[in-house]
Amino acid sequence: MSQRDLRDGLTLAPASEAAVTALSAGLTWRPLQGAPTVTIHLVLPRVQSPLHRRIRAVAKTLAHELHWLPD
């Protein structure tokens, strides 16, 4: 993606590589070279309910399975 792509209307939206499997006809996924990484934070209240603790546990398990957490 470049400034020209945006100006010429060739870029629909930035998307991750996971979007490749769901692209509509006529759309192309182009990886960005040297693209910055994305950091995702889960923000929960200081005093957590059982639901908050469950959300945190599921998020941590998923992040571990996807190798998003440092070893």
N, CA, C and O atoms as a CHARMM CRD file, in Angstrom:
* protein
*
  284
    1    1 MET  N      0.84600  -1.16600   0.00000 PROA 1      0.00000
    2    1 MET  CA     0.00000   0.00000   0.00000 PROA 1      0.00000
    3    1 MET  C      0.89400   1.23300   0.00000 PROA 1      0.00000
    4    1 MET  O      1.88700   1.29600   0.72500 PROA 1      0.00000
    5    2 SER  N      0.54200   2.17400  -0.79200 PROA 2      0.00000
    6    2 SER  CA     1.32300   3.40400  -0.88100 PROA 2      0.00000
    7    2 SER  C      0.36800   4.58700  -0.93600 PROA 2      0.00000
    8    2 SER  O     -0.84700   4.41100  -1.02400 PROA 2      0.00000
    9    3 GLN  N      0.92300   5.79100  -0.88300 PROA 3      0.00000
   10    3 GLN  CA     0.09800   6.98600  -1.00200 PROA 3      0.00000
   11    3 GLN  C     -0.66200   6.97300  -2.32200 PROA 3      0.00000
   12    3 GLN  O     -1.82300   7.37800  -2.38300 PROA 3      0.00000
   13    4 ARG  N     -0.00100   6.50600  -3.37900 PROA 4      0.00000
   14    4 ARG  CA    -0.64700   6.47000  -4.68600 PROA 4      0.00000
   15    4 ARG  C     -1.84900   5.52900  -4.68300 PROA 4      0.00000
   16    4 ARG  O     -2.89700   5.85300  -5.24100 PROA 4      0.00000
   17    5 ASP  N     -1.69300   4.35400  -4.04800 PROA 5      0.00000
   18    5 ASP  CA    -2.81400   3.41700  -3.95500 PROA 5      0.00000
   19    5 ASP  C     -4.01700   4.08900  -3.29300 PROA 5      0.00000
   20    5 ASP  O     -5.15100   3.94300  -3.74900 PROA 5      0.00000
   21    6 LEU  N     -3.75800   4.81700  -2.22300 PROA 6      0.00000
   22    6 LEU  CA    -4.84400   5.50400  -1.52200 PROA 6      0.00000
   23    6 LEU  C     -5.46900   6.58400  -2.39300 PROA 6      0.00000
   24    6 LEU  O     -6.69300   6.68500  -2.47700 PROA 6      0.00000
   25    7 ARG  N     -4.64400   7.38500  -3.03600 PROA 7      0.00000
   26    7 ARG  CA    -5.12800   8.47800  -3.88000 PROA 7      0.00000
   27    7 ARG  C     -5.93600   7.93700  -5.06200 PROA 7      0.00000
   28    7 ARG  O     -6.95600   8.51800  -5.43200 PROA 7      0.00000
   29    8 ASP  N     -5.48600   6.83600  -5.65000 PROA 8      0.00000
   30    8 ASP  CA    -6.16400   6.27800  -6.82100 PROA 8      0.00000
   31    8 ASP  C     -7.35800   5.38900  -6.45300 PROA 8      0.00000
   32    8 ASP  O     -8.01700   4.82600  -7.32700 PROA 8      0.00000
   33    9 GLY  N     -7.62600   5.27200  -5.15400 PROA 9      0.00000
   34    9 GLY  CA    -8.77000   4.47100  -4.72300 PROA 9      0.00000
   35    9 GLY  C     -8.54700   2.98000  -4.84200 PROA 9      0.00000
   36    9 GLY  O     -9.50900   2.21700  -4.92600 PROA 9      0.00000
   37   10 LEU  N     -7.30000   2.54900  -4.85000 PROA 10     0.00000
   38   10 LEU  CA    -7.01000   1.13400  -5.00000 PROA 10     0.00000
   39   10 LEU  C     -6.98500   0.38400  -3.67100 PROA 10     0.00000
   40   10 LEU  O     -6.98000  -0.84700  -3.65200 PROA 10     0.00000
   41   11 THR  N     -6.96700   1.11700  -2.56900 PROA 11     0.00000
   42   11 THR  CA    -6.90400   0.48000  -1.26400 PROA 11     0.00000
   43   11 THR  C     -8.26300   0.58000  -0.59700 PROA 11     0.00000
   44   11 THR  O     -8.77600   1.67900  -0.38600 PROA 11     0.00000
   45   12 LEU  N     -8.84300  -0.55500  -0.26700 PROA 12     0.00000
   46   12 LEU  CA   -10.12900  -0.57000   0.41000 PROA 12     0.00000
   47   12 LEU  C     -9.93600  -0.32500   1.90000 PROA 12     0.00000
   48   12 LEU  O    -10.58100   0.54900   2.48000 PROA 12     0.00000
   49   13 ALA  N     -9.05000  -1.09800   2.51800 PROA 13     0.00000
   50   13 ALA  CA    -8.78600  -0.93600   3.95100 PROA 13     0.00000
   51   13 ALA  C     -7.59900  -1.80200   4.33300 PROA 13     0.00000
   52   13 ALA  O     -7.38400  -2.86300   3.74800 PROA 13     0.00000
   53   14 PRO  N     -6.84500  -1.36000   5.29200 PROA 14     0.00000
   54   14 PRO  CA    -5.79000  -2.23300   5.80800 PROA 14     0.00000
   55   14 PRO  C     -6.42500  -3.45900   6.45700 PROA 14     0.00000
   56   14 PRO  O     -7.45200  -3.34700   7.12500 PROA 14     0.00000
   57   15 ALA  N     -5.82200  -4.62100   6.26400 PROA 15     0.00000
   58   15 ALA  CA    -6.33000  -5.86000   6.84800 PROA 15     0.00000
   59   15 ALA  C     -5.16400  -6.80400   7.09500 PROA 15     0.00000
   60   15 ALA  O     -4.11500  -6.69600   6.46000 PROA 15     0.00000
   61   16 SER  N     -5.35800  -7.71200   8.00500 PROA 16     0.00000
   62   16 SER  CA    -4.30600  -8.67400   8.31300 PROA 16     0.00000
   63   16 SER  C     -4.29300  -9.79700   7.28500 PROA 16     0.00000
   64   16 SER  O     -5.18000  -9.89200   6.43600 PROA 16     0.00000
   65   17 GLU  N     -3.28800 -10.63300   7.37400 PROA 17     0.00000
   66   17 GLU  CA    -3.15400 -11.75600   6.44000 PROA 17     0.00000
   67   17 GLU  C     -4.33300 -12.71500   6.56400 PROA 17     0.00000
   68   17 GLU  O     -4.65900 -13.42200   5.61100 PROA 17     0.00000
   69   18 ALA  N     -4.96900 -12.74600   7.72400 PROA 18     0.00000
   70   18 ALA  CA    -6.12200 -13.62600   7.92200 PROA 18     0.00000
   71   18 ALA  C     -7.26100 -13.27000   6.96800 PROA 18     0.00000
   72   18 ALA  O     -8.11200 -14.11400   6.68800 PROA 18     0.00000
   73   19 ALA  N     -7.29100 -12.04000   6.46900 PROA 19     0.00000
   74   19 ALA  CA    -8.36000 -11.60700   5.56400 PROA 19     0.00000
   75   19 ALA  C     -8.23500 -12.22900   4.17600 PROA 19     0.00000
   76   19 ALA  O     -9.18500 -12.18700   3.39400 PROA 19     0.00000
   77   20 VAL  N     -7.08300 -12.80200   3.86400 PROA 20     0.00000
   78   20 VAL  CA    -6.85400 -13.35800   2.52600 PROA 20     0.00000
   79   20 VAL  C     -7.89800 -14.41000   2.17300 PROA 20     0.00000
   80   20 VAL  O     -8.34700 -14.47300   1.02900 PROA 20     0.00000
   81   21 THR  N     -8.28800 -15.23000   3.13300 PROA 21     0.00000
   82   21 THR  CA    -9.23200 -16.31300   2.84100 PROA 21     0.00000
   83   21 THR  C    -10.65300 -15.82600   2.58400 PROA 21     0.00000
   84   21 THR  O    -11.47600 -16.58000   2.06500 PROA 21     0.00000
   85   22 ALA  N    -10.95300 -14.57700   2.94000 PROA 22     0.00000
   86   22 ALA  CA   -12.31700 -14.06700   2.78600 PROA 22     0.00000
   87   22 ALA  C    -12.41400 -12.91200   1.79200 PROA 22     0.00000
   88   22 ALA  O    -13.39400 -12.16700   1.80800 PROA 22     0.00000
   89   23 LEU  N    -11.41000 -12.75500   0.92900 PROA 23     0.00000
   90   23 LEU  CA   -11.43600 -11.63800  -0.01300 PROA 23     0.00000
   91   23 LEU  C    -12.49700 -11.82700  -1.08500 PROA 23     0.00000
   92   23 LEU  O    -12.67700 -12.92600  -1.60900 PROA 23     0.00000
   93   24 SER  N    -13.19000 -10.75700  -1.40000 PROA 24     0.00000
   94   24 SER  CA   -14.15900 -10.77500  -2.49400 PROA 24     0.00000
   95   24 SER  C    -13.41400 -10.69900  -3.81800 PROA 24     0.00000
   96   24 SER  O    -12.25400 -10.28800  -3.86700 PROA 24     0.00000
   97   25 ALA  N    -14.08200 -11.09600  -4.88000 PROA 25     0.00000
   98   25 ALA  CA   -13.48400 -11.03900  -6.21400 PROA 25     0.00000
   99   25 ALA  C    -13.05100  -9.61400  -6.51300 PROA 25     0.00000
  100   25 ALA  O    -13.77800  -8.66200  -6.22900 PROA 25     0.00000
  101   26 GLY  N    -11.88100  -9.47300  -7.08000 PROA 26     0.00000
  102   26 GLY  CA   -11.37800  -8.16500  -7.45800 PROA 26     0.00000
  103   26 GLY  C    -10.54200  -7.48800  -6.38600 PROA 26     0.00000
  104   26 GLY  O     -9.91600  -6.46100  -6.64900 PROA 26     0.00000
  105   27 LEU  N    -10.52100  -8.05000  -5.17600 PROA 27     0.00000
  106   27 LEU  CA    -9.69700  -7.48500  -4.11100 PROA 27     0.00000
  107   27 LEU  C     -8.40200  -8.26800  -3.97900 PROA 27     0.00000
  108   27 LEU  O     -8.37800  -9.48200  -4.18500 PROA 27     0.00000
  109   28 THR  N     -7.35100  -7.58800  -3.64500 PROA 28     0.00000
  110   28 THR  CA    -6.03700  -8.20400  -3.50500 PROA 28     0.00000
  111   28 THR  C     -5.44800  -7.82100  -2.16800 PROA 28     0.00000
  112   28 THR  O     -5.52700  -6.66500  -1.75200 PROA 28     0.00000
  113   29 TRP  N     -4.85000  -8.80300  -1.48900 PROA 29     0.00000
  114   29 TRP  CA    -4.15800  -8.52200  -0.23200 PROA 29     0.00000
  115   29 TRP  C     -2.69900  -8.30700  -0.55800 PROA 29     0.00000
  116   29 TRP  O     -2.07600  -9.13600  -1.22200 PROA 29     0.00000
  117   30 ARG  N     -2.15000  -7.19200  -0.09100 PROA 30     0.00000
  118   30 ARG  CA    -0.74300  -6.88300  -0.32000 PROA 30     0.00000
  119   30 ARG  C     -0.05900  -6.71300   1.03300 PROA 30     0.00000
  120   30 ARG  O     -0.41700  -5.82100   1.80300 PROA 30     0.00000
  121   31 PRO  N      0.92400  -7.56600   1.32600 PROA 31     0.00000
  122   31 PRO  CA     1.62500  -7.39600   2.60400 PROA 31     0.00000
  123   31 PRO  C      2.44000  -6.11300   2.61000 PROA 31     0.00000
  124   31 PRO  O      3.02500  -5.73100   1.59700 PROA 31     0.00000
  125   32 LEU  N      2.47300  -5.46100   3.74400 PROA 32     0.00000
  126   32 LEU  CA     3.26000  -4.24700   3.89600 PROA 32     0.00000
  127   32 LEU  C      4.66000  -4.62300   4.35700 PROA 32     0.00000
  128   32 LEU  O      4.81900  -5.33100   5.35100 PROA 32     0.00000
  129   33 GLN  N      5.65500  -4.16200   3.65300 PROA 33     0.00000
  130   33 GLN  CA     7.03500  -4.42600   4.03700 PROA 33     0.00000
  131   33 GLN  C      7.44100  -3.42400   5.09600 PROA 33     0.00000
  132   33 GLN  O      7.22200  -2.22200   4.94400 PROA 33     0.00000
  133   34 GLY  N      8.03300  -3.92300   6.16900 PROA 34     0.00000
  134   34 GLY  CA     8.47600  -3.04100   7.23300 PROA 34     0.00000
  135   34 GLY  C      7.33000  -2.43900   8.02900 PROA 34     0.00000
  136   34 GLY  O      7.49400  -1.40500   8.67700 PROA 34     0.00000
  137   35 ALA  N      6.17100  -3.08500   7.98000 PROA 35     0.00000
  138   35 ALA  CA     5.00100  -2.55700   8.69100 PROA 35     0.00000
  139   35 ALA  C      5.21800  -2.64800  10.19900 PROA 35     0.00000
  140   35 ALA  O      5.87000  -3.57600  10.67800 PROA 35     0.00000
  141   36 PRO  N      4.68300  -1.70300  10.93600 PROA 36     0.00000
  142   36 PRO  CA     4.81700  -1.76000  12.39400 PROA 36     0.00000
  143   36 PRO  C      4.00200  -2.91500  12.95500 PROA 36     0.00000
  144   36 PRO  O      3.04300  -3.36600  12.32800 PROA 36     0.00000
  145   37 THR  N      4.37400  -3.38400  14.11200 PROA 37     0.00000
  146   37 THR  CA     3.60700  -4.43000  14.76900 PROA 37     0.00000
  147   37 THR  C      2.42100  -3.80400  15.49600 PROA 37     0.00000
  148   37 THR  O      2.40900  -2.60400  15.77300 PROA 37     0.00000
  149   38 VAL  N      1.45400  -4.61100  15.79200 PROA 38     0.00000
  150   38 VAL  CA     0.27500  -4.15400  16.50100 PROA 38     0.00000
  151   38 VAL  C      0.31000  -4.73900  17.90900 PROA 38     0.00000
  152   38 VAL  O      0.53700  -5.93500  18.08900 PROA 38     0.00000
  153   39 THR  N      0.08700  -3.90000  18.88500 PROA 39     0.00000
  154   39 THR  CA     0.01100  -4.34700  20.26800 PROA 39     0.00000
  155   39 THR  C     -1.43400  -4.26100  20.71300 PROA 39     0.00000
  156   39 THR  O     -2.07700  -3.22100  20.56500 PROA 39     0.00000
  157   40 ILE  N     -1.94400  -5.34900  21.25500 PROA 40     0.00000
  158   40 ILE  CA    -3.32900  -5.40000  21.70500 PROA 40     0.00000
  159   40 ILE  C     -3.32800  -5.48100  23.22700 PROA 40     0.00000
  160   40 ILE  O     -2.63900  -6.31400  23.81500 PROA 40     0.00000
  161   41 HSD  N     -4.10300  -4.60900  23.85300 PROA 41     0.00000
  162   41 HSD  CA    -4.22600  -4.60300  25.31200 PROA 41     0.00000
  163   41 HSD  C     -5.67700  -4.87800  25.68300 PROA 41     0.00000
  164   41 HSD  O     -6.60000  -4.34300  25.07000 PROA 41     0.00000
  165   42 LEU  N     -5.86100  -5.70600  26.67900 PROA 42     0.00000
  166   42 LEU  CA    -7.18800  -5.95400  27.22500 PROA 42     0.00000
  167   42 LEU  C     -7.30300  -5.09600  28.47900 PROA 42     0.00000
  168   42 LEU  O     -6.53000  -5.26700  29.42200 PROA 42     0.00000
  169   43 VAL  N     -8.25400  -4.18200  28.49600 PROA 43     0.00000
  170   43 VAL  CA    -8.41800  -3.27200  29.62000 PROA 43     0.00000
  171   43 VAL  C     -9.61700  -3.72400  30.44300 PROA 43     0.00000
  172   43 VAL  O    -10.74800  -3.76400  29.95700 PROA 43     0.00000
  173   44 LEU  N     -9.34600  -4.06300  31.69300 PROA 44     0.00000
  174   44 LEU  CA   -10.39400  -4.50800  32.60100 PROA 44     0.00000
  175   44 LEU  C    -10.37000  -3.63400  33.85400 PROA 44     0.00000
  176   44 LEU  O     -9.34300  -3.03100  34.16700 PROA 44     0.00000
  177   45 PRO  N    -11.49000  -3.56100  34.57200 PROA 45     0.00000
  178   45 PRO  CA   -11.50400  -2.76400  35.79400 PROA 45     0.00000
  179   45 PRO  C    -10.57800  -3.36200  36.85500 PROA 45     0.00000
  180   45 PRO  O    -10.26600  -4.55200  36.83200 PROA 45     0.00000
  181   46 ARG  N    -10.15100  -2.51100  37.77700 PROA 46     0.00000
  182   46 ARG  CA    -9.24600  -2.95900  38.84700 PROA 46     0.00000
  183   46 ARG  C     -9.91100  -4.04500  39.69900 PROA 46     0.00000
  184   46 ARG  O     -9.28100  -5.05300  40.02000 PROA 46     0.00000
  185   47 VAL  N    -11.17100  -3.84400  40.06200 PROA 47     0.00000
  186   47 VAL  CA   -11.92500  -4.85800  40.79900 PROA 47     0.00000
  187   47 VAL  C    -12.70800  -5.66700  39.77000 PROA 47     0.00000
  188   47 VAL  O    -13.60800  -5.14800  39.11100 PROA 47     0.00000
  189   48 GLN  N    -12.35900  -6.93000  39.64200 PROA 48     0.00000
  190   48 GLN  CA   -12.93400  -7.74300  38.57900 PROA 48     0.00000
  191   48 GLN  C    -14.03100  -8.66900  39.09200 PROA 48     0.00000
  192   48 GLN  O    -13.93200  -9.25400  40.17100 PROA 48     0.00000
  193   49 SER  N    -15.06700  -8.77900  38.28800 PROA 49     0.00000
  194   49 SER  CA   -16.16200  -9.70300  38.57800 PROA 49     0.00000
  195   49 SER  C    -15.76500 -11.08400  38.05800 PROA 49     0.00000
  196   49 SER  O    -14.74500 -11.21400  37.38000 PROA 49     0.00000
  197   50 PRO  N    -16.54500 -12.10700  38.35900 PROA 50     0.00000
  198   50 PRO  CA   -16.25700 -13.43000  37.79500 PROA 50     0.00000
  199   50 PRO  C    -16.22100 -13.40600  36.25700 PROA 50     0.00000
  200   50 PRO  O    -15.42500 -14.11700  35.64400 PROA 50     0.00000
  201   51 LEU  N    -17.07900 -12.59200  35.64000 PROA 51     0.00000
  202   51 LEU  CA   -17.07000 -12.47700  34.17900 PROA 51     0.00000
  203   51 LEU  C    -15.75200 -11.88400  33.68500 PROA 51     0.00000
  204   51 LEU  O    -15.18200 -12.37000  32.70900 PROA 51     0.00000
  205   52 HSD  N    -15.26400 -10.83500  34.35500 PROA 52     0.00000
  206   52 HSD  CA   -13.99200 -10.23100  33.96500 PROA 52     0.00000
  207   52 HSD  C    -12.85300 -11.23400  34.09300 PROA 52     0.00000
  208   52 HSD  O    -11.97600 -11.30200  33.23100 PROA 52     0.00000
  209   53 ARG  N    -12.86900 -12.01400  35.17300 PROA 53     0.00000
  210   53 ARG  CA   -11.80300 -13.01700  35.36100 PROA 53     0.00000
  211   53 ARG  C    -11.86000 -14.07900  34.27600 PROA 53     0.00000
  212   53 ARG  O    -10.82200 -14.55900  33.82200 PROA 53     0.00000
  213   54 ARG  N    -13.06600 -14.44900  33.85700 PROA 54     0.00000
  214   54 ARG  CA   -13.22200 -15.45400  32.78800 PROA 54     0.00000
  215   54 ARG  C    -12.72300 -14.89000  31.45300 PROA 54     0.00000
  216   54 ARG  O    -12.03300 -15.58200  30.70500 PROA 54     0.00000
  217   55 ILE  N    -13.07100 -13.64400  31.15900 PROA 55     0.00000
  218   55 ILE  CA   -12.60000 -13.00300  29.92200 PROA 55     0.00000
  219   55 ILE  C    -11.07700 -12.96200  29.90900 PROA 55     0.00000
  220   55 ILE  O    -10.44700 -13.25400  28.89300 PROA 55     0.00000
  221   56 ARG  N    -10.49400 -12.59600  31.04700 PROA 56     0.00000
  222   56 ARG  CA    -9.02800 -12.53200  31.12800 PROA 56     0.00000
  223   56 ARG  C     -8.40900 -13.91200  30.91900 PROA 56     0.00000
  224   56 ARG  O     -7.41000 -14.03700  30.21200 PROA 56     0.00000
  225   57 ALA  N     -8.98700 -14.94200  31.52300 PROA 57     0.00000
  226   57 ALA  CA    -8.45800 -16.30000  31.37700 PROA 57     0.00000
  227   57 ALA  C     -8.52900 -16.77300  29.91700 PROA 57     0.00000
  228   57 ALA  O     -7.57800 -17.35800  29.39900 PROA 57     0.00000
  229   58 VAL  N     -9.66000 -16.51300  29.27200 PROA 58     0.00000
  230   58 VAL  CA    -9.81800 -16.91600  27.86900 PROA 58     0.00000
  231   58 VAL  C     -8.85100 -16.14300  26.97900 PROA 58     0.00000
  232   58 VAL  O     -8.23300 -16.72800  26.09000 PROA 58     0.00000
  233   59 ALA  N     -8.71000 -14.83900  27.20500 PROA 59     0.00000
  234   59 ALA  CA    -7.78500 -14.02600  26.40800 PROA 59     0.00000
  235   59 ALA  C     -6.34500 -14.50100  26.58600 PROA 59     0.00000
  236   59 ALA  O     -5.58500 -14.56500  25.61900 PROA 59     0.00000
  237   60 LYS  N     -5.97200 -14.83300  27.81700 PROA 60     0.00000
  238   60 LYS  CA    -4.61200 -15.30500  28.08100 PROA 60     0.00000
  239   60 LYS  C     -4.36500 -16.65700  27.41500 PROA 60     0.00000
  240   60 LYS  O     -3.29600 -16.88300  26.84900 PROA 60     0.00000
  241   61 THR  N     -5.33500 -17.54700  27.48000 PROA 61     0.00000
  242   61 THR  CA    -5.20600 -18.85800  26.82800 PROA 61     0.00000
  243   61 THR  C     -5.05600 -18.69800  25.31900 PROA 61     0.00000
  244   61 THR  O     -4.19800 -19.33300  24.70600 PROA 61     0.00000
  245   62 LEU  N     -5.88300 -17.85700  24.72700 PROA 62     0.00000
  246   62 LEU  CA    -5.81100 -17.62100  23.28700 PROA 62     0.00000
  247   62 LEU  C     -4.46800 -17.01700  22.89200 PROA 62     0.00000
  248   62 LEU  O     -3.84600 -17.45200  21.92400 PROA 62     0.00000
  249   63 ALA  N     -4.02600 -16.01800  23.64300 PROA 63     0.00000
  250   63 ALA  CA    -2.73600 -15.38800  23.35100 PROA 63     0.00000
  251   63 ALA  C     -1.59800 -16.39500  23.45900 PROA 63     0.00000
  252   63 ALA  O     -0.64900 -16.35200  22.67500 PROA 63     0.00000
  253   64 HSD  N     -1.69200 -17.29400  24.42200 PROA 64     0.00000
  254   64 HSD  CA    -0.65600 -18.33000  24.57200 PROA 64     0.00000
  255   64 HSD  C     -0.68500 -19.28700  23.37300 PROA 64     0.00000
  256   64 HSD  O      0.36500 -19.62500  22.82600 PROA 64     0.00000
  257   65 GLU  N     -1.87000 -19.71900  22.97000 PROA 65     0.00000
  258   65 GLU  CA    -2.01500 -20.65300  21.83900 PROA 65     0.00000
  259   65 GLU  C     -1.50900 -20.03300  20.53100 PROA 65     0.00000
  260   65 GLU  O     -0.97100 -20.73400  19.67400 PROA 65     0.00000
  261   66 LEU  N     -1.68100 -18.73700  20.38900 PROA 66     0.00000
  262   66 LEU  CA    -1.24400 -18.04400  19.15700 PROA 66     0.00000
  263   66 LEU  C      0.20300 -17.56300  19.25300 PROA 66     0.00000
  264   66 LEU  O      0.70200 -16.89100  18.35100 PROA 66     0.00000
  265   67 HSD  N      0.87100 -17.91200  20.35200 PROA 67     0.00000
  266   67 HSD  CA     2.27000 -17.54600  20.56600 PROA 67     0.00000
  267   67 HSD  C      2.46400 -16.02700  20.57700 PROA 67     0.00000
  268   67 HSD  O      3.46400 -15.51100  20.07700 PROA 67     0.00000
  269   68 TRP  N      1.49600 -15.33100  21.15100 PROA 68     0.00000
  270   68 TRP  CA     1.59800 -13.86200  21.25800 PROA 68     0.00000
  271   68 TRP  C      2.34000 -13.43900  22.51100 PROA 68     0.00000
  272   68 TRP  O      2.78000 -12.29400  22.61400 PROA 68     0.00000
  273   69 LEU  N      2.48600 -14.35100  23.46600 PROA 69     0.00000
  274   69 LEU  CA     3.13700 -14.01200  24.72000 PROA 69     0.00000
  275   69 LEU  C      4.59000 -14.46200  24.69400 PROA 69     0.00000
  276   69 LEU  O      4.90300 -15.51400  24.13700 PROA 69     0.00000
  277   70 PRO  N      5.48000 -13.67500  25.29100 PROA 70     0.00000
  278   70 PRO  CA     6.87500 -14.11000  25.35300 PROA 70     0.00000
  279   70 PRO  C      6.99700 -15.34100  26.24400 PROA 70     0.00000
  280   70 PRO  O      6.21200 -15.52400  27.17500 PROA 70     0.00000
  281   71 ASP  N      7.96700 -16.16700  25.95800 PROA 71     0.00000
  282   71 ASP  CA     8.17100 -17.39200  26.76800 PROA 71     0.00000
  283   71 ASP  C      8.82900 -17.09700  28.07400 PROA 71     0.00000
  284   71 ASP  O      9.06800 -18.00900  28.86400 PROA 71     0.00000
